[in-house]
Structures are given as structure tokens and as C-alpha cells.
Amino acid sequence: MNASGQVRWIHDHSYPVFDASGQLERIVGTARDVTDRKLAELALSRSNRAMQLLSRTSVAISRAEKETGLLAEVCRIAVEVGSYRTAWVGYALNDGPRSIQPVAQAGHVVGHAAGGLAALKLSWSDAYPSGQGPAGQTIRSSLPQYIGDIAQAETPFFRREEALAQGYRSALYLPLRDGQRTFGLLGLYAGHVQDFSAEEIKPLQELADHL
């Protein structure tokens, strides 16, 4: 990590130099910054993972008999194949507070100590603090929203400290759309800081559109 707090990858190579009597004389080493290459490798890996998720969920959709079973299976695949810490689906209600109702979840139980996702009482109305974060923005805008680092994000994140305490560091929200109407979202939480590239989001949004 450099002085500005940015993580850098360094390739370090060193070897011993001995004198004529066989005694260690010095250590010679080189250090090379390989951050750009490492970031490219990670981006490619995540893009491939997203494509695999799309393929697996397409099979699940083709075999699904009931809506609830399909949503649970998609969440399970996102956790087991995509290695996300938590995946969940929420529907946008047209009640007074414009609630986001959790209908399926897999992985670590969000807000377990407080009664699970339902206890968070998320909203898609910006009139409430629980609706000003990326989940509410996703439904209002009908566009994907993400936070690469929950700890550093300027975007409001409802119960940020609780999320961090449970091991969440990044999150991606994908709108579930029916024509021009956004009726819910698919939320994916990771346990590490992650930048979501367009190459990764595109197949994941296609996955959500299939739902």
C-alpha cells in the first residue's frame, strides 16, 4: 500500500552473493511494480466468472418450475460459483414506505443479529435514509449500482458499520426489469474490496434481465 492508501502489487526477486571463501557478502534484489498487470488479470478473472454465472443461471431458468425456487437457486449459484459472500433478491413494493421486500437469499445471512434482511427495512424511496443508498437508487434509476469499497464510499450505505462488521466490503445491485418497469433487484455482496468493470457488470445484468 502506498502513501495514498492505494494497494500496489510488487514483484520482488533477490539472491545472495558470496565471496571467494564462501561467506555471504551481500544480498542483491530487484523490485518491480506489476500493479497494472495484476489488475488486468483480476478484471479478466471476474469477467470470466460473470460469464460462468450467466451460463449456470440460464440452465437454472430453463429448468425452473416455481418462481421462489428459481430465485433461491440463482442466489445459491451466485454464492457457490461466483464466490460472493451473500446474494439476495428483493421486490419493490408500492406500500407507504416503498419497501424492498427480500424474497430469496443465499450465503451469509445479512443482518442476522437484527433479524435478517427483512429487519433492515430497506426502501426504494429517497425520502428515507434506508432508500438513499445504492439499493434504492437501483430501483429508482433502473440501472446497476455498485460500491467498490463500502468503508470508503461517499455514497450513502444504510447501516454501513453493521455491514463492515459482518465482513462486507463491496456490493453490486442489479435491477430486475419487466419492460420499462423495475420490480426489484439482485444484490451481490463481496467480502473484499472490488472494482466492478463494465465487462463484469454486462453479463451479470443480462443474468438479472433473464429473471
C-alpha positions in Angstrom: 0.0 0.0 0.0 1.4 3.4 -1.0 1.2 6.7 0.9 -2.2 7.5 -0.6 -3.7 4.2 0.7 -3.7 2.5 -2.8 -2.8 -1.2 -2.9 0.1 -1.9 -5.2 1.5 -5.3 -6.3 5.3 -5.7 -6.3 7.3 -8.5 -7.8 10.4 -8.9 -5.6 13.4 -11.0 -6.6 16.6 -11.3 -4.6 19.6 -13.6 -4.4 22.7 -14.0 -2.2 26.2 -13.1 -3.4 29.1 -15.0 -1.8 32.8 -14.0 -1.7 35.7 -16.3 -2.7 35.7 -18.0 0.7 32.1 -18.8 0.5 30.9 -16.2 3.0 27.8 -14.3 2.4 28.9 -10.9 1.1 25.6 -9.2 0.2 22.0 -9.6 -1.0 21.1 -8.3 -4.4 17.5 -7.7 -5.2 15.1 -6.0 -7.6 11.5 -4.9 -7.1 9.1 -4.2 -10.0 5.7 -2.7 -9.8 3.3 -5.1 -11.5 0.0 -3.5 -10.4 -1.3 -2.8 -13.9 -0.8 -6.4 -15.0 -2.3 -7.8 -11.7 -5.4 -5.6 -12.1 -5.8 -6.7 -15.7 -5.6 -10.4 -14.6 -8.2 -9.8 -11.8 -10.6 -8.0 -14.2 -10.3 -10.9 -16.7 -10.9 -13.4 -13.9 -14.0 -11.6 -12.7 -15.4 -11.2 -16.2 -15.0 -14.9 -16.8 -16.7 -15.6 -13.5 -19.6 -13.4 -14.5 -19.9 -15.3 -17.8 -19.9 -18.6 -15.9 -22.7 -17.3 -13.6 -24.7 -16.3 -16.6 -24.4 -19.7 -18.2 -25.3 -21.6 -15.0 -28.3 -19.4 -14.2 -29.6 -19.7 -17.8 -29.7 -23.5 -17.2 -31.5 -23.0 -13.9 -34.1 -20.7 -15.5 -34.8 -23.2 -18.3 -35.5 -25.9 -15.7 -37.4 -23.8 -13.1 -40.9 -24.7 -12.2 -41.6 -22.2 -9.5 -40.6 -18.6 -9.1 -39.4 -18.9 -5.5 -37.3 -22.0 -6.2 -35.7 -20.2 -9.2 -34.8 -17.1 -7.1 -33.3 -19.2 -4.4 -31.3 -21.3 -6.9 -29.9 -18.1 -8.6 -28.8 -16.8 -5.3 -27.1 -20.1 -4.4 -25.3 -20.2 -7.8 -24.1 -16.6 -7.2 -22.6 -17.6 -3.9 -21.2 -21.0 -4.8 -20.0 -20.3 -8.3 -19.5 -16.5 -8.1 -17.9 -16.7 -4.7 -20.0 -13.8 -3.4 -20.4 -13.6 0.3 -24.1 -13.0 0.0 -26.7 -12.9 -2.8 -30.3 -11.8 -2.4 -33.4 -10.8 -4.4 -35.7 -8.1 -3.2 -39.0 -6.9 -4.7 -40.1 -3.3 -4.8 -43.4 -2.8 -3.0 -45.8 0.0 -3.6 -46.7 0.4 0.0 -46.4 3.6 2.0 -42.6 3.5 2.7 -41.9 1.9 -0.7 -40.3 -1.1 0.9 -37.9 -3.6 -0.7 -39.1 -7.0 0.4 -36.5 -9.8 0.5 -37.8 -12.9 -1.3 -34.7 -15.1 -1.6 -31.2 -15.2 -0.2 -28.0 -17.4 -0.1 -24.7 -17.2 1.7 -24.0 -15.3 4.9 -27.2 -14.0 6.5 -27.3 -10.3 6.2 -28.1 -8.6 9.5 -28.6 -11.9 11.2 -28.3 -10.4 14.7 -31.0 -7.9 13.9 -33.4 -10.4 12.3 -32.1 -10.8 8.8 -32.6 -8.8 5.7 -36.2 -8.0 6.4 -35.2 -6.3 9.7 -33.1 -3.8 7.7 -36.4 -2.4 6.2 -34.8 -1.1 3.0 -36.7 1.3 0.9 -36.6 2.5 -2.7 -37.8 6.0 -1.7 -35.2 8.7 -1.3 -37.4 10.2 1.4 -36.0 7.7 3.9 -32.3 7.0 4.9 -32.8 3.4 4.1 -33.6 4.3 0.5 -30.8 6.7 -0.2 -28.2 4.1 -0.8 -27.4 2.0 -3.9 -30.3 -0.4 -3.4 -32.9 2.3 -3.6 -31.0 4.1 -6.4 -31.0 0.8 -8.4 -34.8 0.6 -8.4 -35.4 4.3 -9.0 -32.9 4.6 -11.9 -33.4 1.1 -13.3 -29.6 1.0 -13.7 -26.9 -1.1 -11.9 -25.3 0.5 -8.9 -22.2 -0.6 -7.1 -19.8 0.3 -4.2 -16.3 -0.9 -4.6 -15.3 -0.2 -1.0 -18.1 0.2 1.5 -15.7 1.6 4.1 -14.6 4.5 1.8 -17.7 5.1 -0.3 -19.1 8.6 -0.4 -22.5 7.2 -1.5 -24.8 6.6 1.5 -24.9 3.0 2.6 -27.6 2.1 5.1 -26.1 0.7 8.3 -22.6 0.9 6.9 -20.8 0.0 10.2 -23.0 -3.1 10.6 -22.2 -4.2 7.1 -18.5 -3.8 7.7 -18.7 -5.7 11.0 -20.3 -8.6 9.1 -17.5 -8.8 6.6 -18.9 -6.9 3.6 -16.5 -4.7 1.7 -18.2 -4.2 -1.7 -21.6 -4.5 -3.2 -23.3 -4.7 -6.6 -27.1 -4.2 -7.2 -28.7 -5.2 -10.5 -32.3 -4.0 -11.4 -34.9 -6.7 -12.2 -36.8 -5.2 -15.1 -40.1 -6.1 -16.9 -40.1 -3.8 -19.9 -40.0 -0.3 -18.7 -40.8 -1.3 -15.1 -38.2 -2.1 -12.4 -39.9 -4.5 -10.0 -36.9 -5.5 -7.8 -33.2 -6.1 -7.6 -30.5 -8.7 -7.3 -27.9 -7.8 -4.7 -24.4 -9.3 -4.6 -22.1 -8.6 -1.7 -18.3 -9.5 -1.6 -16.0 -9.8 1.4 -13.2 -7.9 -0.3 -12.7 -4.5 -2.0 -13.6 -4.9 -5.6 -13.9 -2.6 -8.6 -16.8 -3.8 -10.9 -15.8 -3.3 -14.5 -18.3 -2.9 -17.4 -17.1 -6.3 -18.7 -18.2 -7.9 -15.5 -21.5 -6.0 -15.0 -22.8 -6.6 -18.5 -23.2 -10.4 -18.2 -24.5 -10.0 -14.7 -27.1 -7.6 -15.8 -28.0 -10.0 -18.6 -28.5 -12.6 -15.9 -30.8 -10.3 -14.0 -32.7 -9.5 -17.2 -33.3 -13.2 -17.7 -35.1 -13.3 -14.4 
